[in-house]
Amino acid sequence: MKKIANHLPHYFSLIGLMAVAIFGLVMFDYDQGFQTAIAVSLSFGYFVWGVIHHMIHKDLYFVVVLEYLSVSILGLVVILSLIYR
């Protein structure tokens, strides 16, 4: 239980980042360019968040970086496909 409590501030920041991005995507549904910028920012923020999170906990490995990079790119592709459908 203590391990989960140590990670909560990190997860709250990630949830906040995603909530702001979702809010922006919904509020600016008329501007595809701005939605694209929000999606790219979310993808980059998720990647950076993951790297920093694992650096703080001293378990950052190259495979972890590749995993966060691949998930962020996949998420970006999904969001962009919804924006430009």
N, C-alpha and C positions, 0 to 999 in steps of 0.2 A: 504494500500500500504506500510505503514511503517513496518508493521509486516512481510511482505514478504522480505523487505530489510534487516531486522534483521537476517533472516534465510539464506540469500544468501551465505555468507562465508561457512556455514556448508554444504550447498548443493553442492557448488563447490568442497569442499574436498571429498565429497561422489562421485561426478561425476569423479573426478580425480582418486580416488581409483578404480572405476569400469573401467575407460578407460585403466589404467595401467594393470589391470587384463585381460581385453579383448585382449589388445596388446600382453601380455605374452602368453595367450592361443593360439593365432594365430601364433605367432612367434615360439613357441616350440611345434608345432603340431606333431612332430616326437617323443616326449618324454612324454609318458603317466604319468610317475611318477612325473615329474616336473609340468605337467598340473594339476595333483591331488593336489600337494602342493600349486599351485596358487589358485585353487578353494577353498581349505580349508582356505587359508589366506584371500581370498575375503569374504567368509562366516563369518569368525571370525571378520574381519574388519568391515563388515556391522553391525554385532551385537554390537560390541563395539562402533561404531559410533552412533548408535541409542540410546544406553544407555547414552553415554556422552551428546548427543544432548538434551535429555530430562532432564538430570541432570542440565545442564546449564539453561534451561528454567523452572526448578523447577516443572515439571509435570511428573516426573518419578513415575510410579506405577508398581506393580507386574504384572498386566495384560499387560502393555506395554512391559515389559521385556520378558514375554512369547510370545507376538506377534512378537517381533524382533527375538527371538530365533527360533520360528516356521518358520518364513519366511526365515531366513538364512539357516535352515536345509533343507527346501523344495527347495530352490535355489541350495544348494549343491547337493542334490539328482538329480536334473535336469541336472546340469552341469556334474556330474559324469556319469550319464546315457548316455550323449552325448559323453563323452570321451571313455567309455568302451563299446560302442555299437558293 
